[in-house]
């Protein structure tokens, strides 16, 4: 769960604070305290860039690749253009990919700028730029300019392979990449233990060959996977761990893989993949650690792995964490709040079971009409109440928004109740009939109302020792206001 500092950034960013939007984009971009998410980072950086933030444009141009930017190309093109004007070759490459590869962009000036960006990226040595320039010039890559195995570092070939893989053409990829992978396997096998480390492009090539050959009986599949895993590729480490565990990514036993499982080796590779940010690896580890046949069975370690998978956005892990917290709500402080958090995360990813559980954990309560709706938004009565009794007006607004009972609205400790994703309603200490319950904060409008009320109560003691007094005093002020609001309007000649 995000800490208070990050929750503060989220509140500020949602309220339109450019500095918070920029800081939140950087947090998600580099995974500082939250799971790294480039699309989420792009969302906040783009909002900051809309407010003329030059730093946001530079971050977008430097760190947001073409694949992430493509769905919002029209909105993001000006930001990449600004970053390229600041001297970023990577931004020029993405600008060229967004403009030159899109026939609907017919602005001659923009296409000329994109061409300049592409040429700058080529001069900077970016392989994707070399491939795109060859396509623009109608050159293409023929067998005559594909590098031989002894020249395996050829940038044009790797650029072509990258494009083939990203376009989903696995057959073409394997046709060109498999000879290079076989040569790498031969060389690495001949050099033995003292073999030098491979380059990143070579490791990626082996990993992708292993993925493409996984459904075939090709003998090179497992060898490529093992060598790529030793080279540090997280996808290969995950597949190698699953292979040793004889399991799939959902933690189920695979009948198609014969032989006994080697859980110790599986744990080694899955841990390495998990440390590199693969949620599936942590989820499978949680399944391994609760297996009775595993010699190092550890229920606490299994729960820790499950929570790490949930932190990285794994929906089944989030569902399981939420249900576990709810089942143990009487044993831990605010376990119901944590349960609601994880279930909301799972529901946001389309988990229907999480939505059904949330309906039980935080049901909608009909508190009836007790006066919380007596003031219409923007009405004269509301303005008068806000001027004379601003705290009472804020509590009535909170009651309307979150369907609070009269006692809950008057006695709720606003500061302690807010948990970001939900309100914890608990007035049992000051009201005998009060029961602990949760109210979810689902919409941006609800979050906006809550943030506004929190700012009003920022320096106010919400307890019965505070300026609002005890429940009897608060109730008296409410009844007086309701009685006044129901009086007939004063005749005009008396008002004069």
RODO-2510 file (C-alpha; in nm, 4 decimals, decimal comma):
residues 496
     n   res          X          Y          Z
     1     x     0,0000     0,0000     0,0000
     2     x     0,1291     0,3454    -0,0812
     3     x     0,2786     0,5437     0,2085
     4     x     0,1476     0,8786     0,3292
     5     x     0,3894     1,0805     0,1163
     6     x     0,2735     0,9121    -0,2024
     7     x    -0,0907     0,9453    -0,0972
     8     x    -0,0258     1,3164    -0,0532
     9     x     0,1193     1,3343    -0,4046
    10     x    -0,1852     1,1522    -0,5424
    11     x    -0,4219     1,3959    -0,3704
    12     x    -0,2286     1,6963    -0,4968
    13     x    -0,2007     1,5577    -0,8490
    14     x    -0,5733     1,4888    -0,8661
    15     x    -0,6371     1,8419    -0,7456
    16     x    -0,4328     1,9797    -1,0365
    17     x    -0,1031     2,0651    -0,8634
    18     x     0,1624     2,0526    -1,1399
    19     x     0,4467     1,9843    -0,8975
    20     x     0,2608     1,6869    -0,7503
    21     x     0,1760     1,5570    -1,0987
    22     x     0,5418     1,5816    -1,1993
    23     x     0,6624     1,4166    -0,8793
    24     x     0,4009     1,1399    -0,9039
    25     x     0,4964     1,0730    -1,2660
    26     x     0,8605     1,0391    -1,1608
    27     x     0,7634     0,8035    -0,8756
    28     x     0,5783     0,5664    -1,1108
    29     x     0,8439     0,6042    -1,3809
    30     x     1,1249     0,4781    -1,1589
    31     x     0,9246     0,2629    -0,9151
    32     x     1,0075     0,4705    -0,6060
    33     x     0,7891     0,3196    -0,3342
    34     x     0,5258     0,1909    -0,5794
    35     x     0,5335    -0,0715    -0,8541
    36     x     0,6955     0,0737    -1,1655
    37     x     0,4314     0,1583    -1,4276
    38     x     0,5295     0,3572    -1,7362
    39     x     0,1655     0,4047    -1,8557
    40     x     0,0660     0,5476    -1,5154
    41     x     0,3749     0,7678    -1,5145
    42     x     0,2867     0,8899    -1,8637
    43     x    -0,0656     0,9814    -1,7480
    44     x     0,0629     1,2170    -1,4773
    45     x     0,3555     1,3519    -1,6784
    46     x     0,1210     1,4337    -1,9673
    47     x    -0,1078     1,6240    -1,7295
    48     x     0,1923     1,8200    -1,6045
    49     x     0,3088     1,8818    -1,9626
    50     x    -0,0340     2,0252    -2,0424
    51     x     0,0475     2,2958    -1,7864
    52     x     0,3691     2,3862    -1,9733
    53     x     0,6046     2,1785    -1,7568
    54     x     0,9281     2,1493    -1,9548
    55     x     1,0681     1,8851    -1,7195
    56     x     0,7645     1,6648    -1,7809
    57     x     0,8258     1,6853    -2,1571
    58     x     1,1903     1,5879    -2,1094
    59     x     1,0949     1,2886    -1,8932
    60     x     0,8400     1,1749    -2,1512
    61     x     1,0887     1,2108    -2,4352
    62     x     1,3620     1,0251    -2,2464
    63     x     1,1777     0,7373    -2,0793
    64     x     0,8417     0,6713    -2,2509
    65     x     0,8870     0,4371    -2,5512
    66     x     0,6898     0,4294    -2,8721
    67     x     0,4711     0,1328    -2,7729
    68     x     0,3390     0,3128    -2,4641
    69     x     0,2926     0,6465    -2,6429
    70     x     0,1160     0,5082    -2,9516
    71     x    -0,2441     0,4983    -2,8123
    72     x    -0,2236     0,8722    -2,7291
    73     x    -0,0075     0,9772    -3,0224
    74     x    -0,1927     1,2970    -3,1170
    75     x    -0,1758     1,4297    -2,7617
    76     x     0,1877     1,3365    -2,7023
    77     x     0,3488     1,4429    -3,0316
    78     x     0,3994     1,8068    -2,9162
    79     x     0,5749     1,6887    -2,6001
    80     x     0,8178     1,4676    -2,7948
    81     x     0,8736     1,7549    -3,0343
    82     x     0,9624     1,9853    -2,7438
    83     x     1,1965     1,7222    -2,5958
    84     x     1,3684     1,6757    -2,9326
    85     x     1,4123     2,0513    -2,9638
    86     x     1,5899     2,0330    -2,6272
    87     x     1,8450     1,7933    -2,7792
    88     x     1,7133     1,4444    -2,6882
    89     x     1,7827     1,1949    -2,9695
    90     x     1,5531     0,9325    -2,8117
    91     x     1,2639     1,1807    -2,8272
    92     x     1,3425     1,2412    -3,1951
    93     x     1,3198     0,8670    -3,2635
    94     x     0,9792     0,8303    -3,0946
    95     x     0,8592     1,1443    -3,2719
    96     x     0,9583     0,9872    -3,6048
    97     x     0,7849     0,6598    -3,5159
    98     x     0,4637     0,8413    -3,4206
    99     x     0,4581     1,0746    -3,7240
   100     x     0,6278     0,8965    -4,0150
   101     x     0,4499     0,5686    -3,9470
   102     x     0,1081     0,7374    -3,9318
   103     x    -0,0465     0,8186    -4,2688
   104     x    -0,3144     1,0346    -4,1052
   105     x    -0,0517     1,2941    -4,0072
   106     x    -0,0371     1,5128    -4,3171
   107     x     0,1330     1,8236    -4,1755
   108     x     0,4407     1,8845    -4,3891
   109     x     0,6237     2,0855    -4,1218
   110     x     0,5661     1,8159    -3,8605
   111     x     0,6803     1,5374    -4,0936
   112     x     0,9936     1,7354    -4,1769
   113     x     1,0669     1,7765    -3,8043
   114     x     1,0106     1,4030    -3,7543
   115     x     1,2577     1,3291    -4,0350
   116     x     1,5171     1,5491    -3,8616
   117     x     1,4515     1,3620    -3,5386
   118     x     1,5030     1,0296    -3,7155
   119     x     1,8328     1,1397    -3,8668
   120     x     1,9502     1,2661    -3,5271
   121     x     1,8622     0,9276    -3,3722
   122     x     2,0600     0,7491    -3,6461
   123     x     2,3628     0,9680    -3,5733
   124     x     2,3231     0,8798    -3,2035
   125     x     2,3484     0,5101    -3,2967
   126     x     1,9963     0,3989    -3,2022
   127     x     1,9308     0,0705    -3,3903
   128     x     1,5536     0,1269    -3,4205
   129     x     1,6312     0,4518    -3,5998
   130     x     1,8549     0,2740    -3,8513
   131     x     1,5806     0,0253    -3,9318
   132     x     1,3136     0,2966    -3,9643
   133     x     1,5385     0,5083    -4,1871
   134     x     1,5964     0,2100    -4,4151
   135     x     1,2197     0,1622    -4,4417
   136     x     1,1670     0,5323    -4,5167
   137     x     1,4311     0,5268    -4,7883
   138     x     1,2952     0,2031    -4,9349
   139     x     1,6190     0,0125    -4,8749
   140     x     1,5093    -0,2745    -4,6535
   141     x     1,7343    -0,5482    -4,5218
   142     x     1,8292    -0,8258    -4,7576
   143     x     2,0297    -1,1379    -4,6981
   144     x     2,3307    -0,9569    -4,8363
   145     x     2,3543    -0,7107    -4,5469
   146     x     2,2635    -0,9472    -4,2626
   147     x     2,5625    -0,9883    -4,0363
   148     x     2,7343    -1,3257    -4,0252
   149     x     2,7710    -1,5024    -3,6903
   150     x     3,1257    -1,3710    -3,6460
   151     x     2,9834    -1,0184    -3,6689
   152     x     2,6972    -1,0811    -3,4297
   153     x     2,6934    -0,7236    -3,2989
   154     x     2,5461    -0,5817    -3,6208
   155     x     2,3000    -0,3075    -3,5260
   156     x     2,0874    -0,3209    -3,8457
   157     x     2,0116    -0,6898    -3,7958
   158     x     1,9129    -0,6451    -3,4332
   159     x     1,6943    -0,3508    -3,5307
   160     x     1,5186    -0,5687    -3,7892
   161     x     1,4744    -0,8501    -3,5355
   162     x     1,3292    -0,6064    -3,2828
   163     x     1,0747    -0,4829    -3,5325
   164     x     0,9796    -0,8367    -3,6369
   165     x     0,9248    -0,9402    -3,2746
   166     x     0,7223    -0,6321    -3,1833
   167     x     0,5005    -0,6811    -3,4890
   168     x     0,4230    -1,0394    -3,3842
   169     x     0,5998    -1,2063    -3,6761
   170     x     0,7609    -1,4877    -3,4762
   171     x     0,8243    -1,7100    -3,7768
   172     x     1,0344    -1,4423    -3,9461
   173     x     1,2100    -1,3726    -3,6175
   174     x     1,3028    -1,7377    -3,5610
   175     x     1,4185    -1,7724    -3,9224
   176     x     1,6774    -1,4970    -3,8771
   177     x     1,7508    -1,5323    -3,5046
   178     x     1,7820    -1,9090    -3,4594
   179     x     2,1154    -1,9417    -3,6505
   180     x     2,2609    -1,6690    -3,4289
   181     x     2,1224    -1,8362    -3,1167
   182     x     2,2756    -2,1702    -3,2160
   183     x     2,6108    -2,0035    -3,2727
   184     x     2,5885    -1,8409    -2,9287
   185     x     2,5065    -2,1769    -2,7710
   186     x     2,8057    -2,3344    -2,9473
   187     x     3,0438    -2,0599    -2,8386
   188     x     2,9225    -2,0480    -2,4780
   189     x     2,9387    -2,4267    -2,4505
   190     x     3,2928    -2,4349    -2,5906
   191     x     3,4168    -2,1644    -2,3514
   192     x     3,2779    -2,3431    -2,0456
   193     x     3,2785    -2,1937    -1,6968
   194     x     3,5126    -1,9051    -1,7770
   195     x     3,2973    -1,7723    -2,0598
   196     x     3,2670    -1,3928    -2,0831
   197     x     2,9285    -1,2270    -2,0143
   198     x     2,6999    -1,1788    -2,3116
   199     x     2,5709    -0,8466    -2,4343
   200     x     2,2140    -0,7427    -2,3567
   201     x     2,1005    -0,7901    -2,7179
   202     x     2,2400    -1,1428    -2,7247
   203     x     2,0646    -1,2369    -2,4007
   204     x     1,7366    -1,0949    -2,5333
   205     x     1,7770    -1,2871    -2,8581
   206     x     1,8205    -1,6159    -2,6678
   207     x     1,5214    -1,5429    -2,4453
   208     x     1,2941    -1,4675    -2,7383
   209     x     1,4095    -1,7752    -2,9272
   210     x     1,3242    -1,9827    -2,6185
   211     x     0,9761    -1,8254    -2,6062
   212     x     0,9151    -1,8814    -2,9766
   213     x     1,0300    -2,2437    -2,9564
   214     x     0,8561    -2,3241    -2,6272
   215     x     0,5570    -2,4938    -2,7949
   216     x     0,7772    -2,7018    -3,0241
   217     x     1,0067    -2,9950    -2,9612
   218     x     1,3144    -2,8034    -3,0702
   219     x     1,6100    -2,9099    -2,8517
   220     x     1,7440    -2,5543    -2,8428
   221     x     1,4431    -2,4173    -2,6488
   222     x     1,5544    -2,5204    -2,2990
   223     x     1,9210    -2,4460    -2,3753
   224     x     1,8366    -2,0928    -2,4932
   225     x     1,6196    -2,0388    -2,1884
   226     x     1,8887    -2,1567    -1,9477
   227     x     2,1631    -1,9475    -2,1078
   228     x     1,9418    -1,6364    -2,1198
   229     x     1,8503    -1,6878    -1,7533
   230     x     2,2179    -1,6995    -1,6605
   231     x     2,2553    -1,3787    -1,8619
   232     x     1,9986    -1,2046    -1,6385
   233     x     1,6865    -1,2078    -1,8575
   234     x     1,3874    -1,2100    -1,6228
   235     x     1,1476    -1,3779    -1,8668
   236     x     1,3904    -1,6648    -1,9159
   237     x     1,4415    -1,6892    -1,5386
   238     x     1,0658    -1,7175    -1,4913
   239     x     1,0327    -1,9879    -1,7562
   240     x     1,3286    -2,1780    -1,6137
   241     x     1,1792    -2,1647    -1,2649
   242     x     0,8411    -2,2814    -1,3937
   243     x     1,0141    -2,5646    -1,5776
   244     x     1,1939    -2,6873    -1,2672
   245     x     0,8734    -2,6594    -1,0620
   246     x     0,6681    -2,8368    -1,3314
   247     x     0,4081    -2,5596    -1,2937
   248     x     0,2419    -2,2902    -1,5022
   249     x     0,2204    -1,9183    -1,4237
   250     x    -0,1032    -1,9752    -1,2241
   251     x     0,0764    -2,2151    -0,9904
   252     x    -0,0916    -2,5271    -1,1266
   253     x     0,0880    -2,8557    -1,1851
   254     x     0,1546    -2,9234    -1,5535
   255     x     0,0784    -3,2765    -1,6601
   256     x     0,2596    -3,2168    -1,9901
   257     x     0,5940    -3,1844    -1,8102
   258     x     0,7140    -3,5225    -1,6973
   259     x     0,9655    -3,5914    -1,4241
   260     x     0,9953    -3,4859    -1,0628
   261     x     0,9916    -3,1208    -0,9665
   262     x     1,3051    -2,9575    -0,8303
   263     x     1,1626    -2,6870    -0,6054
   264     x     1,4986    -2,5632    -0,4752
   265     x     1,6191    -2,4775    -0,8241
   266     x     1,2786    -2,3353    -0,9091
   267     x     1,2910    -2,1052    -0,6042
   268     x     1,6352    -1,9817    -0,7080
   269     x     1,5292    -1,8740    -1,0566
   270     x     1,1835    -1,7504    -0,9625
   271     x     1,3327    -1,5319    -0,6892
   272     x     1,5711    -1,3740    -0,9393
   273     x     1,2828    -1,3099    -1,1807
   274     x     1,0704    -1,1659    -0,9009
   275     x     1,3488    -0,9330    -0,7910
   276     x     1,3414    -0,7924    -1,1446
   277     x     0,9732    -0,7063    -1,1153
   278     x     0,7835    -1,0105    -1,2488
   279     x     0,4659    -1,0547    -1,0453
   280     x     0,4043    -1,4049    -1,1825
   281     x     0,7308    -1,5223    -1,0255
   282     x     0,6284    -1,4110    -0,6755
   283     x     0,2829    -1,5631    -0,7203
   284     x     0,4242    -1,9037    -0,8156
   285     x     0,6715    -1,8819    -0,5261
   286     x     0,3780    -1,8335    -0,2887
   287     x     0,2329    -2,1573    -0,4213
   288     x     0,5614    -2,3456    -0,3854
   289     x     0,6171    -2,2364    -0,0239
   290     x     0,2838    -2,3838     0,0904
   291     x     0,3370    -2,7215    -0,0769
   292     x     0,3627    -3,0036     0,1815
   293     x     0,6203    -3,1851    -0,0327
   294     x     0,8573    -2,8850    -0,0334
   295     x     1,1262    -2,9379     0,2302
   296     x     1,1438    -2,5639     0,3065
   297     x     0,7684    -2,5142     0,3435
   298     x     0,6996    -2,1773     0,5070
   299     x     0,3519    -2,0262     0,5319
   300     x     0,4839    -1,6831     0,6375
   301     x     0,7214    -1,6689     0,3406
   302     x     0,4353    -1,7762     0,1127
   303     x     0,2227    -1,4834     0,2332
   304     x     0,5162    -1,2445     0,1876
   305     x     0,5618    -1,3602    -0,1727
   306     x     0,1889    -1,3267    -0,2335
   307     x     0,1919    -0,9663    -0,1114
   308     x     0,4903    -0,8840    -0,3334
   309     x     0,3010    -1,0205    -0,6322
   310     x    -0,0014    -0,8117    -0,5340
   311     x     0,2172    -0,5002    -0,5039
   312     x     0,3276    -0,5566    -0,8631
   313     x    -0,0329    -0,5661    -0,9882
   314     x    -0,1087    -0,9410    -0,9990
   315     x    -0,4897    -0,9574    -0,9859
   316     x    -0,5286    -1,3137    -0,8410
   317     x    -0,2705    -1,2274    -0,5747
   318     x    -0,4570    -0,9065    -0,4914
   319     x    -0,7807    -1,1010    -0,4588
   320     x    -0,6186    -1,3584    -0,2334
   321     x    -0,4503    -1,0911    -0,0186
   322     x    -0,7828    -0,9125     0,0193
   323     x    -0,9703    -1,2264     0,1212
   324     x    -0,6915    -1,3280     0,3613
   325     x    -0,6994    -0,9866     0,5293
   326     x    -1,0784    -1,0021     0,5590
   327     x    -1,0768    -1,3508     0,7100
   328     x    -0,8230    -1,2333     0,9696
   329     x    -0,9838    -0,8952     1,0368
   330     x    -1,0236    -0,9657     1,4081
   331     x    -0,6559    -1,0475     1,4523
   332     x    -0,4930    -0,7397     1,3020
   333     x    -0,5490    -0,3661     1,3215
   334     x    -0,7279    -0,2267     1,0140
   335     x    -0,7246    -0,5628     0,8358
   336     x    -1,0621    -0,4743     0,6856
   337     x    -0,9106    -0,1555     0,5405
   338     x    -0,6289    -0,3571     0,3799
   339     x    -0,8818    -0,6081     0,2497
   340     x    -1,0791    -0,3314     0,0803
   341     x    -0,7594    -0,1894    -0,0716
   342     x    -0,6510    -0,5165    -0,2335
   343     x    -1,0004    -0,6051    -0,3498
   344     x    -1,0401    -0,2630    -0,5121
   345     x    -0,7125    -0,3167    -0,6955
   346     x    -0,8291    -0,6583    -0,8160
   347     x    -1,1721    -0,5263    -0,9161
   348     x    -1,0056    -0,2514    -1,1223
   349     x    -0,8461    -0,5300    -1,3286
   350     x    -1,1817    -0,6911    -1,3994
   351     x    -1,1991    -0,9476    -1,1177
   352     x    -1,5711    -1,0158    -1,0625
   353     x    -1,5082    -1,2162    -0,7455
   354     x    -1,3389    -0,9132    -0,5900
   355     x    -1,6414    -0,6983    -0,6703
   356     x    -1,8740    -0,9495    -0,5043
   357     x    -1,6530    -0,9557    -0,1939
   358     x    -1,6464    -0,5750    -0,1765
   359     x    -2,0258    -0,5686    -0,1787
   360     x    -2,0142    -0,7667     0,1466
   361     x    -1,7212    -0,5862     0,3054
   362     x    -1,8436    -0,2337     0,2289
   363     x    -2,2179    -0,2599     0,1549
   364     x    -2,4201     0,0444     0,0579
   365     x    -2,6252     0,1482     0,3626
   366     x    -2,9550     0,3331     0,3346
   367     x    -2,9510     0,5802     0,6253
   368     x    -3,2752     0,7483     0,5248
   369     x    -3,3471     1,1207     0,4948
   370     x    -3,2543     1,3013     0,8158
   371     x    -3,1705     1,6428     0,6758
   372     x    -2,8364     1,5864     0,5132
   373     x    -2,9914     1,6708     0,1777
   374     x    -3,1726     1,9829     0,2931
   375     x    -2,9138     2,2141     0,1416
   376     x    -2,8891     2,2116    -0,2367
   377     x    -2,5476     2,2651    -0,3954
   378     x    -2,4931     2,6316    -0,4639
   379     x    -2,8155     2,7412    -0,2878
   380     x    -2,8483     3,0475    -0,0671
   381     x    -2,9102     2,8307     0,2411
   382     x    -2,5853     2,6468     0,1807
   383     x    -2,3914     2,9727     0,1507
   384     x    -2,5464     3,1030     0,4731
   385     x    -2,4617     2,7805     0,6570
   386     x    -2,1048     2,7805     0,5242
   387     x    -2,0592     3,1350     0,6513
   388     x    -2,2170     3,0842     0,9929
   389     x    -2,1244     2,7185     1,0653
   390     x    -1,8636     2,5972     0,8131
   391     x    -1,7804     2,2769     1,0034
   392     x    -2,1441     2,1682     1,0184
   393     x    -2,1870     2,2501     0,6488
   394     x    -1,8843     2,0363     0,5650
   395     x    -2,0148     1,7433     0,7707
   396     x    -2,3547     1,7641     0,5970
   397     x    -2,1827     1,7628     0,2581
   398     x    -1,9779     1,4583     0,3611
   399     x    -2,2959     1,2846     0,4790
   400     x    -2,4705     1,3481     0,1461
   401     x    -2,1721     1,2214    -0,0527
   402     x    -2,1011     0,9042     0,1476
   403     x    -2,4478     0,8233     0,2887
   404     x    -2,3625     0,8680     0,6567
   405     x    -2,6115     0,8445     0,9387
   406     x    -2,6764     1,1487     1,1542
   407     x    -2,4559     1,0278     1,4393
   408     x    -2,1776     0,9271     1,1989
   409     x    -2,1813     1,2632     1,0258
   410     x    -2,1685     1,4601     1,3503
   411     x    -1,9091     1,2485     1,5372
   412     x    -1,6795     1,1193     1,2613
   413     x    -1,3093     1,1932     1,3129
   414     x    -1,2315     1,3082     0,9588
   415     x    -0,8538     1,2713     0,9908
   416     x    -0,8583     0,9140     1,1218
   417     x    -1,1337     0,8050     0,8836
   418     x    -0,9541     0,8801     0,5550
   419     x    -0,7460     0,5875     0,4245
   420     x    -0,7172     0,7020     0,0655
   421     x    -0,9307     0,4321    -0,0948
   422     x    -1,2007     0,4231     0,1735
   423     x    -1,3471     0,5915     0,4807
   424     x    -1,3312     0,3991     0,8081
   425     x    -1,6526     0,4872     0,9919
   426     x    -1,6119     0,4064     1,3612
   427     x    -1,7852     0,6207     1,6269
   428     x    -1,8308     0,3414     1,8813
   429     x    -1,6078     0,5200     2,1341
   430     x    -1,8449     0,8190     2,1563
   431     x    -2,1777     0,6702     2,0498
   432     x    -2,3092     0,3483     2,1971
   433     x    -2,4989     0,2431     1,8848
   434     x    -2,2145     0,3141     1,6455
   435     x    -2,0797     0,0220     1,4449
   436     x    -1,7532     0,0004     1,2539
   437     x    -1,8008    -0,0036     0,8772
   438     x    -1,6216     0,0932     0,5547
   439     x    -1,7329     0,3323     0,2818
   440     x    -1,5397     0,3093    -0,0447
   441     x    -1,4093     0,6175    -0,2248
   442     x    -1,4787     0,5200    -0,5830
   443     x    -1,5010     0,8350    -0,7950
   444     x    -1,2877     1,1438    -0,8476
   445     x    -1,5802     1,3595    -0,7350
   446     x    -1,5995     1,1771    -0,4013
   447     x    -1,2240     1,2156    -0,3574
   448     x    -1,2546     1,5868    -0,4364
   449     x    -1,5284     1,6363    -0,1729
   450     x    -1,3284     1,4456     0,0878
   451     x    -1,0076     1,6396     0,0168
   452     x    -1,1956     1,9689     0,0469
   453     x    -1,3423     1,8695     0,3832
   454     x    -1,0014     1,7480     0,5028
   455     x    -0,8469     2,0847     0,4221
   456     x    -1,1196     2,2593     0,6208
   457     x    -1,0632     2,0332     0,9246
   458     x    -0,6831     2,0367     0,8901
   459     x    -0,6234     2,2275     1,2165
   460     x    -0,9477     2,1271     1,3913
   461     x    -0,9726     1,8753     1,6732
   462     x    -1,2596     1,6484     1,5651
   463     x    -1,3002     1,4823     1,9050
   464     x    -1,5656     1,5765     2,1604
   465     x    -1,2961     1,7857     2,3305
   466     x    -1,2660     2,0047     2,0206
   467     x    -1,4443     2,3271     1,9287
   468     x    -1,7539     2,1438     1,8000
   469     x    -1,8330     2,0138     2,1463
   470     x    -1,9968     1,6858     2,2466
   471     x    -2,2664     1,4979     2,0580
   472     x    -2,5516     1,6789     2,2376
   473     x    -2,4143     2,0205     2,1388
   474     x    -2,3549     1,9167     1,7782
   475     x    -2,7018     1,7670     1,7538
   476     x    -2,8574     2,0848     1,8960
   477     x    -2,6885     2,3011     1,6299
   478     x    -2,8046     2,0637     1,3574
   479     x    -3,1663     2,0674     1,4779
   480     x    -3,1645     2,4464     1,5021
   481     x    -3,0387     2,4736     1,1463
   482     x    -3,2939     2,2228     1,0158
   483     x    -3,5760     2,4053     1,1939
   484     x    -3,4652     2,7362     1,0417
   485     x    -3,4284     2,5872     0,6949
   486     x    -3,7871     2,4610     0,7046
   487     x    -3,9402     2,8027     0,7988
   488     x    -4,1456     2,9727     0,5249
   489     x    -3,9666     3,2601     0,3484
   490     x    -4,0163     3,6071     0,4989
   491     x    -4,2653     3,8313     0,3054
   492     x    -4,0996     4,0952     0,0933
   493     x    -4,2788     4,3930     0,2612
   494     x    -4,1510     4,2764     0,6055
   495     x    -3,8024     4,2259     0,4709
   496     x    -3,8091     4,5828     0,3394
***
